[in-house]
Amino acid sequence: MARYCIAQLTCGHCKATIGQTVRAQDPAARLIFDMAAREVRSDTAAKRPALLAALADDGYPTPPL
């Protein structure tokens, strides 16, 4: 399971947008959101570089872990 720290993860709208972005890459992706830690854990077949680029395009850049 991959982990992404997303500083902009602050509300339900952010959660929905990030979910749509990830599922556009992999409709079967499983996501676990930790709003307090501003972290998303993802079990997905999507390639990490493509997923990071898609998140950044939607306004949710993630630092490398």
NORKAJO-V770560 format. One record per residue. RES is the residue in one small letter. OMEGA is omega as a letter, one per 20 degrees, with the letter a starting at -180 (* if undefined). NEAR is the number of other C-alpha atoms within 12 Angstrom. Layout:
# NORKAJO-V770560
RES_OMEGA_NEAR / RES_OMEGA_NEAR
This chain:
# NORKAJO-V770560
m_a_15 / a_a_23 / r_r_25 / y_r_33 / c_a_27 / i_a_31 / a_a_22 / q_r_27 / l_a_28 / t_a_22 / c_r_17 / g_r_15 / h_r_13 / c_a_25 / k_a_28 / a_a_19 / t_r_23 / i_r_41 / g_r_31 / q_a_22 / t_a_28 / v_a_37 / r_r_23 / a_r_19 / q_a_26 / d_a_22 / p_a_17 / a_a_16 / a_r_25 / r_a_23 / l_r_26 / i_a_23 / f_r_27 / d_a_22 / m_a_21 / a_r_14 / a_a_17 / r_a_24 / e_r_27 / v_r_34 / r_a_24 / s_r_31 / d_a_24 / t_r_25 / a_a_20 / a_r_24 / k_a_17 / r_a_23 / p_r_16 / a_a_18 / l_r_32 / l_r_29 / a_r_21 / a_r_26 / l_r_32 / a_r_22 / d_a_16 / d_r_22 / g_a_18 / y_r_29 / p_a_21 / t_r_27 / p_r_17 / p_r_13 / l_*_11
